[in-house]
Structure formats: C-alpha cells, structure tokens
Amino acid sequence: MSRHMEYNLRRRNKKAAAFYVSAEWRKVRAFALSLYDSLDMYAYYVQHKIVVADMVHHITEIEEDWTQRLNVENLFPLSNGNHGIISALYKKDEATKRQTQELLRNIIRQHWKGVGGIEKVLTGLD
C-alpha cells in the first residue's frame, strides 16, 4: 500500500480523502502545476534553485476553509521535500503557520507581479 493510501485510510478525514481522489481535484491540481510550469516555487524563490514540483499545497488548508479547496490562488506547487518543510512549519505553532502562509502568498504575488497579478492571468484564460 502506498504511503498516500495509508495516510488516507488511517489519518485523513473521510471528506478530505474523498476530495483528494476526486476528478475536480485532479483537474485543478494539474492546472495549478501547468500554470507554474511544474516549478517548485518555494525552491525557486527561497532556496534559489530549480526543482520540479510534483504536488500542490493548499496555502489555507482545506480543514481550515473548505471553500478554498479549488481556488487556484490558494494552491502552491511544491516538491515532495519542500512540502515536508512547509508542513513542519505549519505544525510548529500558529504564528509560524501564519507567517509561512503569508510567505507563500507573497511568493505568488511576486511571481505574477510582472504580468499584473495572478488574477489577471486567470481572467485572461476565460
């Protein structure tokens, strides 16, 4: 059994587990990765290296705000290793979690600043 399957069975709540295998999540996850060319944004802006993103992190976690689960502006591409770093920062304490969330939002703002912001990019896709 994969570690993801085991996590879903033993640790994650059933609503979240069902969401993470849904077609809607798979579609928005793929879109988010393509939007950033599968670049781990944390590696690029914080660690100053190029790393392939193989997962998408919810800045505001779905347990915290279910309505943000499919919001592309709430999604942040990461490698598995950096997802572990971000998860550890989220778990450290509430202040560190909030600071990390703000860092991730600032990285997104910085990344899209030259083209008028992510909102402009997303509305240009309609």
PyMOL CGO cylinders between C-alpha atoms (Angstrom):
from pymol import cmd
from pymol.cgo import CYLINDER

trace = [
    CYLINDER, 0.00, 0.00, 0.00, 1.38, 3.44, -0.90, 0.3, 1, 1, 1, 1, 1, 1,
    CYLINDER, 1.38, 3.44, -0.90, 2.06, 5.93, 1.86, 0.3, 1, 1, 1, 1, 1, 1,
    CYLINDER, 2.06, 5.93, 1.86, -0.66, 8.19, 0.41, 0.3, 1, 1, 1, 1, 1, 1,
    CYLINDER, -0.66, 8.19, 0.41, -3.24, 5.42, 0.52, 0.3, 1, 1, 1, 1, 1, 1,
    CYLINDER, -3.24, 5.42, 0.52, -2.24, 4.51, 4.04, 0.3, 1, 1, 1, 1, 1, 1,
    CYLINDER, -2.24, 4.51, 4.04, -2.41, 8.16, 5.13, 0.3, 1, 1, 1, 1, 1, 1,
    CYLINDER, -2.41, 8.16, 5.13, -5.88, 8.48, 3.60, 0.3, 1, 1, 1, 1, 1, 1,
    CYLINDER, -5.88, 8.48, 3.60, -7.10, 5.34, 5.35, 0.3, 1, 1, 1, 1, 1, 1,
    CYLINDER, -7.10, 5.34, 5.35, -5.63, 5.98, 8.79, 0.3, 1, 1, 1, 1, 1, 1,
    CYLINDER, -5.63, 5.98, 8.79, -5.10, 9.71, 9.27, 0.3, 1, 1, 1, 1, 1, 1,
    CYLINDER, -5.10, 9.71, 9.27, -7.05, 11.94, 6.89, 0.3, 1, 1, 1, 1, 1, 1,
    CYLINDER, -7.05, 11.94, 6.89, -10.73, 12.61, 7.48, 0.3, 1, 1, 1, 1, 1, 1,
    CYLINDER, -10.73, 12.61, 7.48, -13.07, 10.87, 5.05, 0.3, 1, 1, 1, 1, 1, 1,
    CYLINDER, -13.07, 10.87, 5.05, -14.31, 14.10, 3.42, 0.3, 1, 1, 1, 1, 1, 1,
    CYLINDER, -14.31, 14.10, 3.42, -10.74, 15.22, 2.65, 0.3, 1, 1, 1, 1, 1, 1,
    CYLINDER, -10.74, 15.22, 2.65, -9.73, 11.73, 1.49, 0.3, 1, 1, 1, 1, 1, 1,
    CYLINDER, -9.73, 11.73, 1.49, -12.65, 11.64, -0.96, 0.3, 1, 1, 1, 1, 1, 1,
    CYLINDER, -12.65, 11.64, -0.96, -11.76, 15.12, -2.21, 0.3, 1, 1, 1, 1, 1, 1,
    CYLINDER, -11.76, 15.12, -2.21, -8.12, 14.23, -2.94, 0.3, 1, 1, 1, 1, 1, 1,
    CYLINDER, -8.12, 14.23, -2.94, -9.15, 11.38, -5.25, 0.3, 1, 1, 1, 1, 1, 1,
    CYLINDER, -9.15, 11.38, -5.25, -11.91, 13.36, -7.00, 0.3, 1, 1, 1, 1, 1, 1,
    CYLINDER, -11.91, 13.36, -7.00, -11.86, 14.34, -10.66, 0.3, 1, 1, 1, 1, 1, 1,
    CYLINDER, -11.86, 14.34, -10.66, -12.33, 18.01, -9.73, 0.3, 1, 1, 1, 1, 1, 1,
    CYLINDER, -12.33, 18.01, -9.73, -9.18, 17.97, -7.56, 0.3, 1, 1, 1, 1, 1, 1,
    CYLINDER, -9.18, 17.97, -7.56, -7.14, 16.13, -10.18, 0.3, 1, 1, 1, 1, 1, 1,
    CYLINDER, -7.14, 16.13, -10.18, -8.18, 18.68, -12.79, 0.3, 1, 1, 1, 1, 1, 1,
    CYLINDER, -8.18, 18.68, -12.79, -7.38, 21.77, -10.69, 0.3, 1, 1, 1, 1, 1, 1,
    CYLINDER, -7.38, 21.77, -10.69, -4.15, 20.19, -9.42, 0.3, 1, 1, 1, 1, 1, 1,
    CYLINDER, -4.15, 20.19, -9.42, -2.97, 19.58, -12.98, 0.3, 1, 1, 1, 1, 1, 1,
    CYLINDER, -2.97, 19.58, -12.98, -3.98, 23.11, -13.95, 0.3, 1, 1, 1, 1, 1, 1,
    CYLINDER, -3.98, 23.11, -13.95, -2.07, 24.61, -11.00, 0.3, 1, 1, 1, 1, 1, 1,
    CYLINDER, -2.07, 24.61, -11.00, 1.06, 22.64, -11.87, 0.3, 1, 1, 1, 1, 1, 1,
    CYLINDER, 1.06, 22.64, -11.87, 0.86, 23.72, -15.52, 0.3, 1, 1, 1, 1, 1, 1,
    CYLINDER, 0.86, 23.72, -15.52, 0.24, 27.35, -14.50, 0.3, 1, 1, 1, 1, 1, 1,
    CYLINDER, 0.24, 27.35, -14.50, 3.65, 27.35, -12.79, 0.3, 1, 1, 1, 1, 1, 1,
    CYLINDER, 3.65, 27.35, -12.79, 5.35, 25.08, -15.37, 0.3, 1, 1, 1, 1, 1, 1,
    CYLINDER, 5.35, 25.08, -15.37, 5.70, 22.43, -12.62, 0.3, 1, 1, 1, 1, 1, 1,
    CYLINDER, 5.70, 22.43, -12.62, 8.24, 24.64, -10.83, 0.3, 1, 1, 1, 1, 1, 1,
    CYLINDER, 8.24, 24.64, -10.83, 8.58, 24.33, -7.06, 0.3, 1, 1, 1, 1, 1, 1,
    CYLINDER, 8.58, 24.33, -7.06, 8.01, 27.98, -6.18, 0.3, 1, 1, 1, 1, 1, 1,
    CYLINDER, 8.01, 27.98, -6.18, 9.50, 27.67, -2.68, 0.3, 1, 1, 1, 1, 1, 1,
    CYLINDER, 9.50, 27.67, -2.68, 12.71, 26.20, -4.09, 0.3, 1, 1, 1, 1, 1, 1,
    CYLINDER, 12.71, 26.20, -4.09, 12.91, 28.92, -6.72, 0.3, 1, 1, 1, 1, 1, 1,
    CYLINDER, 12.91, 28.92, -6.72, 12.23, 31.99, -4.55, 0.3, 1, 1, 1, 1, 1, 1,
    CYLINDER, 12.23, 31.99, -4.55, 13.52, 30.90, -1.13, 0.3, 1, 1, 1, 1, 1, 1,
    CYLINDER, 13.52, 30.90, -1.13, 16.23, 28.32, -1.83, 0.3, 1, 1, 1, 1, 1, 1,
    CYLINDER, 16.23, 28.32, -1.83, 17.25, 29.87, -5.17, 0.3, 1, 1, 1, 1, 1, 1,
    CYLINDER, 17.25, 29.87, -5.17, 17.27, 26.62, -7.10, 0.3, 1, 1, 1, 1, 1, 1,
    CYLINDER, 17.27, 26.62, -7.10, 15.17, 24.98, -9.77, 0.3, 1, 1, 1, 1, 1, 1,
    CYLINDER, 15.17, 24.98, -9.77, 13.24, 21.93, -8.58, 0.3, 1, 1, 1, 1, 1, 1,
    CYLINDER, 13.24, 21.93, -8.58, 10.33, 20.14, -10.20, 0.3, 1, 1, 1, 1, 1, 1,
    CYLINDER, 10.33, 20.14, -10.20, 7.04, 20.41, -8.32, 0.3, 1, 1, 1, 1, 1, 1,
    CYLINDER, 7.04, 20.41, -8.32, 5.24, 17.10, -8.02, 0.3, 1, 1, 1, 1, 1, 1,
    CYLINDER, 5.24, 17.10, -8.02, 2.48, 18.18, -5.68, 0.3, 1, 1, 1, 1, 1, 1,
    CYLINDER, 2.48, 18.18, -5.68, 0.23, 21.13, -4.93, 0.3, 1, 1, 1, 1, 1, 1,
    CYLINDER, 0.23, 21.13, -4.93, -0.15, 22.54, -1.41, 0.3, 1, 1, 1, 1, 1, 1,
    CYLINDER, -0.15, 22.54, -1.41, -3.21, 24.36, -0.09, 0.3, 1, 1, 1, 1, 1, 1,
    CYLINDER, -3.21, 24.36, -0.09, -1.94, 27.59, 1.50, 0.3, 1, 1, 1, 1, 1, 1,
    CYLINDER, -1.94, 27.59, 1.50, -5.11, 27.79, 3.56, 0.3, 1, 1, 1, 1, 1, 1,
    CYLINDER, -5.11, 27.79, 3.56, -5.65, 24.15, 4.37, 0.3, 1, 1, 1, 1, 1, 1,
    CYLINDER, -5.65, 24.15, 4.37, -8.96, 22.55, 3.44, 0.3, 1, 1, 1, 1, 1, 1,
    CYLINDER, -8.96, 22.55, 3.44, -9.64, 21.65, 7.08, 0.3, 1, 1, 1, 1, 1, 1,
    CYLINDER, -9.64, 21.65, 7.08, -9.33, 25.36, 7.86, 0.3, 1, 1, 1, 1, 1, 1,
    CYLINDER, -9.33, 25.36, 7.86, -11.52, 26.62, 4.98, 0.3, 1, 1, 1, 1, 1, 1,
    CYLINDER, -11.52, 26.62, 4.98, -13.22, 24.05, 2.75, 0.3, 1, 1, 1, 1, 1, 1,
    CYLINDER, -13.22, 24.05, 2.75, -14.36, 26.76, 0.31, 0.3, 1, 1, 1, 1, 1, 1,
    CYLINDER, -14.36, 26.76, 0.31, -10.71, 27.37, -0.71, 0.3, 1, 1, 1, 1, 1, 1,
    CYLINDER, -10.71, 27.37, -0.71, -10.08, 23.78, -1.84, 0.3, 1, 1, 1, 1, 1, 1,
    CYLINDER, -10.08, 23.78, -1.84, -10.36, 24.53, -5.59, 0.3, 1, 1, 1, 1, 1, 1,
    CYLINDER, -10.36, 24.53, -5.59, -9.20, 28.16, -5.55, 0.3, 1, 1, 1, 1, 1, 1,
    CYLINDER, -9.20, 28.16, -5.55, -6.12, 28.28, -7.79, 0.3, 1, 1, 1, 1, 1, 1,
    CYLINDER, -6.12, 28.28, -7.79, -4.90, 31.36, -5.89, 0.3, 1, 1, 1, 1, 1, 1,
    CYLINDER, -4.90, 31.36, -5.89, -4.75, 29.17, -2.77, 0.3, 1, 1, 1, 1, 1, 1,
    CYLINDER, -4.75, 29.17, -2.77, -2.62, 26.48, -4.44, 0.3, 1, 1, 1, 1, 1, 1,
    CYLINDER, -2.62, 26.48, -4.44, 1.16, 26.39, -4.28, 0.3, 1, 1, 1, 1, 1, 1,
    CYLINDER, 1.16, 26.39, -4.28, 3.33, 23.98, -6.29, 0.3, 1, 1, 1, 1, 1, 1,
    CYLINDER, 3.33, 23.98, -6.29, 5.99, 22.15, -4.29, 0.3, 1, 1, 1, 1, 1, 1,
    CYLINDER, 5.99, 22.15, -4.29, 8.34, 19.20, -4.49, 0.3, 1, 1, 1, 1, 1, 1,
    CYLINDER, 8.34, 19.20, -4.49, 7.73, 16.41, -2.02, 0.3, 1, 1, 1, 1, 1, 1,
    CYLINDER, 7.73, 16.41, -2.02, 10.77, 17.50, 0.02, 0.3, 1, 1, 1, 1, 1, 1,
    CYLINDER, 10.77, 17.50, 0.02, 9.69, 21.11, 0.29, 0.3, 1, 1, 1, 1, 1, 1,
    CYLINDER, 9.69, 21.11, 0.29, 6.13, 20.07, 1.08, 0.3, 1, 1, 1, 1, 1, 1,
    CYLINDER, 6.13, 20.07, 1.08, 7.61, 18.35, 4.12, 0.3, 1, 1, 1, 1, 1, 1,
    CYLINDER, 7.61, 18.35, 4.12, 9.39, 21.58, 5.11, 0.3, 1, 1, 1, 1, 1, 1,
    CYLINDER, 9.39, 21.58, 5.11, 6.19, 23.64, 4.72, 0.3, 1, 1, 1, 1, 1, 1,
    CYLINDER, 6.19, 23.64, 4.72, 4.14, 21.04, 6.63, 0.3, 1, 1, 1, 1, 1, 1,
    CYLINDER, 4.14, 21.04, 6.63, 6.64, 21.14, 9.51, 0.3, 1, 1, 1, 1, 1, 1,
    CYLINDER, 6.64, 21.14, 9.51, 6.44, 24.94, 9.62, 0.3, 1, 1, 1, 1, 1, 1,
    CYLINDER, 6.44, 24.94, 9.62, 2.63, 24.75, 9.68, 0.3, 1, 1, 1, 1, 1, 1,
    CYLINDER, 2.63, 24.75, 9.68, 2.76, 22.29, 12.60, 0.3, 1, 1, 1, 1, 1, 1,
    CYLINDER, 2.76, 22.29, 12.60, 5.34, 24.22, 14.66, 0.3, 1, 1, 1, 1, 1, 1,
    CYLINDER, 5.34, 24.22, 14.66, 2.86, 26.75, 16.09, 0.3, 1, 1, 1, 1, 1, 1,
    CYLINDER, 2.86, 26.75, 16.09, 0.07, 29.03, 14.91, 0.3, 1, 1, 1, 1, 1, 1,
    CYLINDER, 0.07, 29.03, 14.91, 2.30, 32.10, 14.49, 0.3, 1, 1, 1, 1, 1, 1,
    CYLINDER, 2.30, 32.10, 14.49, 4.79, 30.19, 12.33, 0.3, 1, 1, 1, 1, 1, 1,
    CYLINDER, 4.79, 30.19, 12.33, 1.94, 28.75, 10.29, 0.3, 1, 1, 1, 1, 1, 1,
    CYLINDER, 1.94, 28.75, 10.29, 0.51, 32.23, 9.60, 0.3, 1, 1, 1, 1, 1, 1,
    CYLINDER, 0.51, 32.23, 9.60, 3.98, 33.60, 8.72, 0.3, 1, 1, 1, 1, 1, 1,
    CYLINDER, 3.98, 33.60, 8.72, 4.56, 30.70, 6.33, 0.3, 1, 1, 1, 1, 1, 1,
    CYLINDER, 4.56, 30.70, 6.33, 1.16, 31.20, 4.71, 0.3, 1, 1, 1, 1, 1, 1,
    CYLINDER, 1.16, 31.20, 4.71, 1.96, 34.87, 4.18, 0.3, 1, 1, 1, 1, 1, 1,
    CYLINDER, 1.96, 34.87, 4.18, 5.37, 33.96, 2.72, 0.3, 1, 1, 1, 1, 1, 1,
    CYLINDER, 5.37, 33.96, 2.72, 3.71, 31.63, 0.20, 0.3, 1, 1, 1, 1, 1, 1,
    CYLINDER, 3.71, 31.63, 0.20, 1.13, 34.28, -0.75, 0.3, 1, 1, 1, 1, 1, 1,
    CYLINDER, 1.13, 34.28, -0.75, 3.94, 36.83, -1.19, 0.3, 1, 1, 1, 1, 1, 1,
    CYLINDER, 3.94, 36.83, -1.19, 5.84, 34.44, -3.45, 0.3, 1, 1, 1, 1, 1, 1,
    CYLINDER, 5.84, 34.44, -3.45, 2.76, 34.08, -5.65, 0.3, 1, 1, 1, 1, 1, 1,
    CYLINDER, 2.76, 34.08, -5.65, 2.32, 37.88, -5.76, 0.3, 1, 1, 1, 1, 1, 1,
    CYLINDER, 2.32, 37.88, -5.76, 5.99, 38.35, -6.65, 0.3, 1, 1, 1, 1, 1, 1,
    CYLINDER, 5.99, 38.35, -6.65, 5.86, 35.67, -9.33, 0.3, 1, 1, 1, 1, 1, 1,
    CYLINDER, 5.86, 35.67, -9.33, 2.88, 37.20, -11.13, 0.3, 1, 1, 1, 1, 1, 1,
    CYLINDER, 2.88, 37.20, -11.13, 3.68, 40.89, -10.48, 0.3, 1, 1, 1, 1, 1, 1,
    CYLINDER, 3.68, 40.89, -10.48, 5.21, 41.47, -13.92, 0.3, 1, 1, 1, 1, 1, 1,
    CYLINDER, 5.21, 41.47, -13.92, 2.02, 40.44, -15.70, 0.3, 1, 1, 1, 1, 1, 1,
    CYLINDER, 2.02, 40.44, -15.70, -0.42, 42.31, -13.48, 0.3, 1, 1, 1, 1, 1, 1,
    CYLINDER, -0.42, 42.31, -13.48, -1.06, 39.62, -10.85, 0.3, 1, 1, 1, 1, 1, 1,
    CYLINDER, -1.06, 39.62, -10.85, -2.43, 36.11, -10.85, 0.3, 1, 1, 1, 1, 1, 1,
    CYLINDER, -2.43, 36.11, -10.85, -6.00, 37.42, -11.07, 0.3, 1, 1, 1, 1, 1, 1,
    CYLINDER, -6.00, 37.42, -11.07, -5.19, 38.98, -14.45, 0.3, 1, 1, 1, 1, 1, 1,
    CYLINDER, -5.19, 38.98, -14.45, -3.58, 35.76, -15.64, 0.3, 1, 1, 1, 1, 1, 1,
    CYLINDER, -3.58, 35.76, -15.64, -6.61, 33.72, -14.59, 0.3, 1, 1, 1, 1, 1, 1,
    CYLINDER, -6.61, 33.72, -14.59, -9.17, 36.08, -16.11, 0.3, 1, 1, 1, 1, 1, 1,
    CYLINDER, -9.17, 36.08, -16.11, -7.17, 36.11, -19.35, 0.3, 1, 1, 1, 1, 1, 1,
    CYLINDER, -7.17, 36.11, -19.35, -7.78, 32.36, -19.63, 0.3, 1, 1, 1, 1, 1, 1,
    CYLINDER, -7.78, 32.36, -19.63, -11.57, 32.69, -19.92, 0.3, 1, 1, 1, 1, 1, 1,
]
cmd.load_cgo(trace, "trace")
